[in-house]
Amino acid sequence: MRIEVDCESIRCNTKAVARLCAPRGIELAGVTKACCGHPAVARAMLAGGANLLAESRLANVQRLRRAGIDCPIMMLRLPSPAEAGEVVRLTQFSLNTQVVTVRALSRAAQAQGVEHRVILMVEAGDRREGVMPERVLAVAREIAALPRIELAGLGVNVTCIGGVLPTRENTQLAVDLAEDVERALNRRLPVISAGNSATLALLLRGEMPARATQLRVGGALLIGEVDSTGDWPAALPHQDAFVAWATVIEVETKPSAPEGPVAPNAFGEVPHWPDRGRRRRAIVAAGRQDLQIESLIPHRAGVTIVGASSDHLVLDVTDAEPAVRVGDELA
């Protein structure tokens, strides 16, 4: 199996998002984690107008740096104290909630003679990372007092685990709390990191809080998706930057329904397939180890996806045009 990536489509999507952000003074952090920090993808995002890159895995950041990419990089996943030295060495920003971790970042920054910028994440309802709002001021005070650490601002994140959609209210929360912190510390916080690809919907509706300064965007740049509601089908120019190719390893005519007693399969699911009689089926050499099968759309006319195990993707090719044969490579 192989995946072809159209970096020009990614550049065009990035340019479209950058044009949405620029009039509001919002910097665009291009998230490369879905492509494991592939340098070509990163360069396409930068060419399209991303101001910096954002990654969740240190191995991916190392890949970017080895490729000669020297722009600012933000560490998205909360670092562990044990990662502090590499985080400070390889990135300029990190998202954080734990004072013990920021202390480790401070020690590492002192040892390396650099400054490291921290964005304190606020719990905004999605129940992933974030300090509860009532604790933000106390945590911010501790972080701001640490040497070689700049408390650059506050951030929020939704949609990623709880499915909570961004709203004016849960995004404004970061602004309101930042202003509380600013009054307490008597200085301005330059960064309000307002969310991810889904938060672009606020820009499109004209509901983005005025003080938002940054968005961390991956999906919109890579696959042209603003949020999971499907309300913005034409917001970005390209939804087809990625094409997976896999080789056909079996073609047989078989009954369409399983035969015999049925229990949950290897993935804990009990499949329900309608009995359509005998159908021509093909298997391609790809599976759930390789891809999120639910996201695939067959290119060849008349081909539909039946299901997949870890290494085998089963297709109905009865109506395929042209006919599918063993050895074909399907997109």
C-alpha positions as CSV (number, residue, x, y, z in Angstrom):
1,M,0.0,0.0,0.0
2,R,1.1,3.5,-0.7
3,I,-0.3,7.0,-0.1
4,E,0.1,9.8,-2.6
5,V,0.1,13.3,-1.2
6,D,-0.7,16.3,-3.4
7,C,1.3,19.0,-1.6
8,E,0.0,21.7,-4.0
9,S,-3.5,21.0,-2.7
10,I,-2.2,21.4,0.9
11,R,-0.5,24.6,-0.1
12,C,-3.7,25.9,-1.6
13,N,-5.8,24.9,1.5
14,T,-3.3,26.6,3.7
15,K,-3.4,29.8,1.6
16,A,-7.2,29.8,1.9
17,V,-7.1,29.4,5.7
18,A,-4.3,32.1,6.0
19,R,-6.5,34.5,4.1
20,L,-9.3,33.8,6.6
21,C,-7.0,34.5,9.5
22,A,-5.0,37.4,8.3
23,P,-7.6,40.1,8.4
24,R,-8.2,39.3,12.1
25,G,-4.5,39.3,12.9
26,I,-4.6,35.6,13.7
27,E,-1.4,33.6,13.2
28,L,-1.7,30.1,11.7
29,A,0.1,27.2,13.2
30,G,0.2,24.4,10.6
31,V,-0.3,21.0,12.4
32,T,1.8,18.3,10.7
33,K,1.1,15.4,13.2
34,A,-1.3,13.5,10.8
35,C,1.6,13.1,8.4
36,C,4.1,12.2,11.0
37,G,6.0,15.5,10.5
38,H,6.6,14.8,6.8
39,P,9.0,17.6,5.6
40,A,7.2,18.0,2.2
41,V,3.9,18.6,3.9
42,A,5.4,21.0,6.4
43,R,7.0,23.0,3.5
44,A,3.7,23.1,1.7
45,M,2.0,24.6,4.8
46,L,4.8,27.2,5.2
47,A,4.6,28.1,1.5
48,G,0.8,28.5,1.8
49,G,1.2,31.0,4.7
50,A,1.5,29.1,7.9
51,N,3.4,31.3,10.4
52,L,4.7,28.3,12.4
53,L,4.3,24.5,12.7
54,A,2.8,22.5,15.5
55,E,3.5,18.8,16.4
56,S,2.5,16.4,19.0
57,R,5.4,13.9,18.9
58,L,9.0,14.7,19.5
59,A,10.1,12.1,16.9
60,N,8.2,14.1,14.3
61,V,9.8,17.3,15.4
62,Q,13.2,15.6,15.1
63,R,12.3,14.6,11.6
64,L,11.4,18.2,10.7
65,R,14.6,19.6,12.1
66,R,16.8,16.9,10.4
67,A,15.2,18.0,7.1
68,G,16.4,21.5,7.7
69,I,13.1,23.1,8.7
70,D,14.1,25.9,11.1
71,C,10.9,27.8,11.6
72,P,9.3,28.0,15.1
73,I,7.6,24.8,16.2
74,M,4.9,24.4,18.9
75,M,4.7,21.2,21.0
76,L,1.0,20.4,21.0
77,R,0.8,17.4,23.3
78,L,1.5,18.2,26.9
79,P,5.1,17.3,27.5
80,S,6.2,15.0,30.3
81,P,8.9,16.2,32.7
82,A,11.3,13.6,31.2
83,E,10.9,15.2,27.8
84,A,11.7,18.7,28.9
85,G,15.3,18.8,27.6
86,E,14.3,17.8,24.1
87,V,11.2,20.0,24.1
88,V,13.3,23.1,24.9
89,R,16.0,22.1,22.4
90,L,13.7,21.4,19.5
91,T,10.7,23.7,20.0
92,Q,10.0,27.3,20.9
93,F,6.5,26.9,22.3
94,S,4.7,24.2,24.3
95,L,1.1,23.8,25.6
96,N,1.1,23.0,29.3
97,T,-1.1,22.6,32.3
98,Q,1.2,21.1,34.9
99,V,3.4,23.3,37.0
100,V,5.8,20.4,37.7
101,T,6.4,20.0,34.0
102,V,6.9,23.7,33.4
103,R,9.5,23.6,36.3
104,A,11.3,20.9,34.4
105,L,11.1,23.0,31.2
106,S,12.6,25.9,33.2
107,R,15.5,23.9,34.4
108,A,16.2,22.6,30.9
109,A,16.0,26.2,29.4
110,Q,18.4,27.4,32.0
111,A,20.8,24.6,31.3
112,Q,20.6,25.3,27.5
113,G,20.7,29.1,27.9
114,V,17.4,29.7,26.0
115,E,14.0,31.1,26.6
116,H,10.9,28.8,26.3
117,R,7.4,30.1,25.7
118,V,4.5,28.4,27.4
119,I,0.8,28.5,26.6
120,L,-1.4,27.6,29.6
121,M,-4.3,25.5,28.4
122,V,-7.8,26.1,29.9
123,E,-10.5,23.4,30.2
124,A,-13.3,24.7,28.0
125,G,-15.8,21.8,28.2
126,D,-14.3,19.0,26.0
127,R,-12.6,17.3,29.0
128,R,-9.2,16.7,27.5
129,E,-6.3,18.9,28.5
130,G,-6.8,22.1,30.4
131,V,-6.7,23.7,33.9
132,M,-10.2,24.3,35.3
133,P,-11.0,28.1,35.0
134,E,-11.0,28.7,38.8
135,R,-7.4,27.5,39.0
136,V,-6.0,29.4,36.0
137,L,-4.8,32.5,37.9
138,A,-2.9,30.5,40.6
139,V,-1.2,28.3,38.0
140,A,-0.4,31.3,35.8
141,R,1.3,33.0,38.7
142,E,3.5,30.0,39.4
143,I,4.5,29.6,35.7
144,A,5.2,33.3,35.3
145,A,7.7,33.3,38.2
146,L,9.9,30.5,36.7
147,P,13.2,31.6,35.2
148,R,13.7,31.3,31.4
149,I,10.0,30.7,30.9
150,E,7.7,33.1,29.3
151,L,4.0,32.7,29.9
152,A,3.0,33.6,26.4
153,G,-0.7,33.3,26.8
154,L,-3.7,31.0,27.3
155,G,-5.3,28.5,25.0
156,V,-8.4,26.4,24.6
157,N,-9.2,23.1,22.7
158,V,-12.5,21.5,21.9
159,T,-14.0,18.8,19.5
160,C,-11.1,16.3,20.0
161,I,-12.5,13.9,22.6
162,G,-15.8,15.1,23.8
163,G,-17.0,16.4,20.5
164,V,-17.8,19.8,21.9
165,L,-18.1,22.3,19.1
166,P,-16.4,25.7,19.4
167,T,-18.7,28.6,20.4
168,R,-18.2,32.2,20.9
169,E,-18.6,31.5,24.6
170,N,-16.1,28.7,25.1
171,T,-13.6,30.5,23.0
172,Q,-14.1,33.8,24.8
173,L,-13.3,32.0,28.0
174,A,-9.6,32.1,27.2
175,V,-9.8,35.8,26.5
176,D,-11.6,36.6,29.8
177,L,-9.2,34.5,31.8
178,A,-6.2,36.0,30.0
179,E,-7.4,39.5,31.0
180,D,-7.7,38.3,34.6
181,V,-4.1,37.1,34.5
182,E,-2.9,40.3,32.8
183,R,-4.4,42.4,35.6
184,A,-2.8,40.2,38.3
185,L,0.6,40.1,36.6
186,N,0.5,43.7,35.3
187,R,1.5,42.7,31.7
188,R,-0.1,41.8,28.5
189,L,-0.2,38.2,27.2
190,P,0.5,38.2,23.5
191,V,-1.1,34.8,22.6
192,I,-4.7,33.7,22.8
193,S,-4.5,30.2,21.1
194,A,-8.2,30.0,20.2
195,G,-8.6,26.4,18.9
196,N,-8.2,24.0,16.0
197,S,-9.6,23.4,12.5
198,A,-13.2,23.3,13.9
199,T,-12.7,26.9,15.3
200,L,-12.5,28.2,11.7
201,A,-16.3,27.9,11.8
202,L,-16.3,30.9,14.2
203,L,-14.3,32.9,11.6
204,L,-16.7,31.9,8.8
205,R,-19.7,32.9,11.0
206,G,-18.0,36.2,12.1
207,E,-18.1,35.0,15.8
208,M,-14.4,34.8,16.6
209,P,-13.5,36.8,19.8
210,A,-11.6,39.9,18.8
211,R,-8.5,39.1,20.9
212,A,-7.9,35.6,19.4
213,T,-4.4,35.6,18.0
214,Q,-3.7,32.0,17.0
215,L,-5.3,28.9,15.5
216,R,-3.7,25.4,15.5
217,V,-4.9,23.9,12.2
218,G,-4.2,20.5,10.7
219,G,-7.4,18.9,9.2
220,A,-8.5,21.9,7.3
221,L,-5.1,22.2,5.6
222,L,-4.8,18.5,4.9
223,I,-8.3,17.4,3.9
224,G,-10.2,20.6,3.7
225,E,-12.5,19.8,6.7
226,V,-13.5,22.7,8.9
227,D,-15.5,20.7,11.4
228,S,-17.3,17.4,11.7
229,T,-20.8,18.8,11.2
230,G,-20.4,19.0,7.4
231,D,-21.8,22.5,7.4
232,W,-18.9,23.9,5.4
233,P,-18.5,21.6,2.4
234,A,-17.0,24.3,0.1
235,A,-15.1,26.4,2.6
236,L,-11.7,25.1,1.3
237,P,-10.6,24.2,-2.2
238,H,-9.3,20.6,-1.8
239,Q,-10.7,17.6,0.0
240,D,-8.6,15.1,-2.1
241,A,-5.0,15.8,-1.3
242,F,-4.5,12.1,-0.1
243,V,-5.0,9.0,-2.3
244,A,-4.3,5.5,-0.9
245,W,-3.3,2.8,-3.5
246,A,-3.5,-0.9,-2.7
247,T,-3.1,-4.1,-4.7
248,V,-5.9,-6.5,-5.4
249,I,-4.9,-10.0,-4.0
250,E,-8.2,-11.9,-4.4
251,V,-11.3,-11.7,-6.7
252,E,-14.0,-14.3,-6.0
253,T,-17.8,-14.6,-6.3
254,K,-19.3,-15.3,-2.9
255,P,-22.6,-15.1,-1.0
256,S,-22.9,-11.6,0.4
257,A,-24.0,-12.5,3.9
258,P,-21.9,-14.4,6.5
259,E,-22.8,-18.1,7.0
260,G,-22.9,-19.7,10.5
261,P,-23.2,-18.5,14.0
262,V,-22.1,-14.9,14.4
263,A,-20.2,-13.3,17.4
264,P,-18.3,-10.1,17.7
265,N,-15.4,-10.0,15.2
266,A,-11.8,-9.2,15.9
267,F,-12.7,-5.6,16.6
268,G,-15.6,-6.3,19.0
269,E,-18.2,-5.5,16.3
270,V,-21.1,-7.6,15.1
271,P,-21.4,-6.8,11.4
272,H,-24.8,-6.6,9.7
273,W,-24.5,-7.1,6.0
274,P,-27.7,-7.3,3.9
275,D,-28.2,-10.5,1.9
276,R,-27.7,-9.3,-1.7
277,G,-27.2,-12.8,-3.1
278,R,-23.9,-13.8,-4.7
279,R,-21.6,-10.9,-5.4
280,R,-18.2,-10.4,-6.9
281,R,-15.8,-9.5,-4.1
282,A,-12.2,-8.3,-4.1
283,I,-9.7,-8.1,-1.4
284,V,-6.9,-5.5,-1.4
285,A,-3.7,-5.6,0.6
286,A,-4.6,-2.9,3.2
287,G,-6.5,-2.9,6.4
288,R,-7.2,-1.1,9.7
289,Q,-3.6,-1.3,10.6
290,D,-2.9,1.1,7.7
291,L,-6.0,3.3,7.4
292,Q,-9.2,4.6,8.9
293,I,-11.4,2.6,6.6
294,E,-14.5,4.7,7.3
295,S,-12.8,7.7,5.6
296,L,-12.1,5.9,2.3
297,I,-13.9,6.6,-1.0
298,P,-13.1,4.2,-3.9
299,H,-12.2,6.0,-7.1
300,R,-13.2,3.3,-9.5
301,A,-16.9,3.5,-10.5
302,G,-19.0,0.7,-9.1
303,V,-16.7,-0.2,-6.3
304,T,-18.0,-0.2,-2.7
305,I,-16.4,-1.0,0.6
306,V,-17.8,-4.0,2.5
307,G,-15.5,-4.1,5.5
308,A,-12.0,-4.6,6.7
309,S,-9.9,-6.6,9.2
310,S,-6.4,-5.6,10.2
311,D,-4.7,-6.5,6.9
312,H,-7.6,-7.1,4.4
313,L,-10.0,-4.6,2.9
314,V,-13.0,-6.3,1.3
315,L,-14.7,-4.6,-1.6
316,D,-17.9,-5.3,-3.6
317,V,-16.7,-5.1,-7.3
318,T,-19.7,-6.6,-9.0
319,D,-20.6,-3.4,-10.8
320,A,-17.0,-2.1,-11.2
321,E,-16.2,-0.4,-14.4
322,P,-13.7,-1.5,-15.7
323,A,-13.7,-5.0,-14.1
324,V,-11.4,-5.6,-11.2
325,R,-8.7,-8.2,-11.5
326,V,-6.0,-9.7,-9.3
327,G,-2.9,-7.5,-9.5
328,D,-4.8,-4.3,-10.2
329,E,-3.9,-1.3,-8.0
330,L,-7.0,0.4,-6.8
331,A,-7.2,4.0,-5.5
